[in-house]
């Protein structure tokens, strides 16, 4: 009774619109001796690459068999046009600090030489 079922992958965008991504029909054979027991089967589905930044939304998986349906909790995906860029200010801070120390050193040396005369 539960060996034939459908799997649906879809996403809901920020406007609440439902868009189908992929679906398939499954027919799982039950091994001898495993009748009338609960079984769990994992199915992975990759959505690559995301078409554009408008692919941002929550992606869901739903399984339907006979008159029952189960829906996953969903996974939120944030799509960016340029991808993730890690901001690093290490070099900028080092150059700024070096320039500041050099300016202070030159100023102190000039003041010492001026005071000596």
C-alpha positions in Angstrom: 0.0 0.0 0.0 2.8 2.4 0.8 5.4 1.2 -1.7 4.3 3.6 -4.4 4.7 7.3 -3.7 5.6 10.6 -5.2 8.3 13.0 -4.2 8.0 16.7 -4.9 10.6 19.4 -4.5 9.5 23.0 -4.7 10.3 26.4 -3.3 8.4 29.3 -2.0 9.8 32.7 -2.9 9.5 35.9 -0.8 6.2 36.7 -2.4 4.7 33.4 -1.3 4.6 31.9 -4.8 5.1 28.2 -5.0 7.4 27.0 -7.8 8.0 23.3 -8.7 11.6 22.3 -8.9 11.5 18.5 -9.5 9.3 15.5 -8.9 9.5 11.8 -9.3 7.5 8.7 -8.7 9.0 5.9 -6.6 8.1 2.2 -6.4 10.1 0.6 -3.5 10.3 -3.2 -3.3 9.9 -4.6 0.1 12.4 -7.4 0.9 11.0 -10.7 2.2 10.6 -10.6 6.0 10.4 -6.8 6.2 6.7 -6.6 5.7 4.6 -4.6 8.2 7.7 -2.8 9.6 8.5 0.9 9.5 11.3 1.9 7.2 13.1 5.1 6.5 14.7 5.9 3.2 16.7 9.1 2.5 16.6 10.9 -0.8 19.0 13.7 -1.7 18.4 16.2 -4.3 20.8 19.0 -5.4 19.6 22.1 -7.0 22.7 23.4 -8.8 23.4 26.0 -10.0 20.8 28.4 -8.8 19.6 30.3 -11.8 19.8 33.8 -10.4 19.4 35.9 -7.3 15.7 35.5 -7.5 16.1 31.8 -6.6 16.2 33.0 -2.9 13.5 31.3 -0.9 12.6 28.3 1.2 12.9 24.9 -0.5 10.7 22.0 0.5 10.3 18.3 0.0 6.9 16.7 0.1 6.0 13.0 -0.2 2.5 11.9 -1.2 1.1 8.4 -1.2 -2.5 7.3 -1.4 -4.5 9.9 0.7 -1.5 10.9 2.9 1.2 13.5 2.5 4.2 14.6 4.6 6.2 17.8 4.1 9.7 18.6 5.3 10.6 21.6 7.4 12.2 23.4 4.5 15.6 24.8 3.9 16.1 28.6 3.4 18.5 29.4 0.5 19.9 33.0 0.0 21.2 33.4 -3.5 23.5 36.3 -4.2 24.6 37.7 -7.6 28.4 37.7 -6.7 28.5 34.8 -4.3 29.9 35.0 -0.9 32.8 37.4 -0.6 34.6 37.4 2.8 35.5 40.9 3.8 39.1 41.2 5.1 40.5 44.4 6.3 43.8 42.9 7.5 46.0 44.6 4.8 44.2 47.9 5.0 44.7 48.1 8.8 48.4 47.1 8.5 49.1 49.7 5.8 47.3 52.4 7.8 49.1 51.6 11.0 52.5 51.5 9.3 51.8 54.9 7.6 50.7 56.4 10.9 53.8 55.1 12.8 56.0 56.4 10.0 54.5 59.8 10.1 54.8 60.0 13.9 58.4 58.8 13.7 59.3 61.5 11.1 57.6 64.2 13.2 59.4 63.1 16.4 62.7 63.1 14.6 62.1 66.5 13.1 61.1 67.9 16.5 64.3 66.5 18.1 66.5 67.9 15.4 64.8 71.3 15.6 65.1 71.4 19.4 68.8 70.5 19.2 69.6 73.5 17.1 
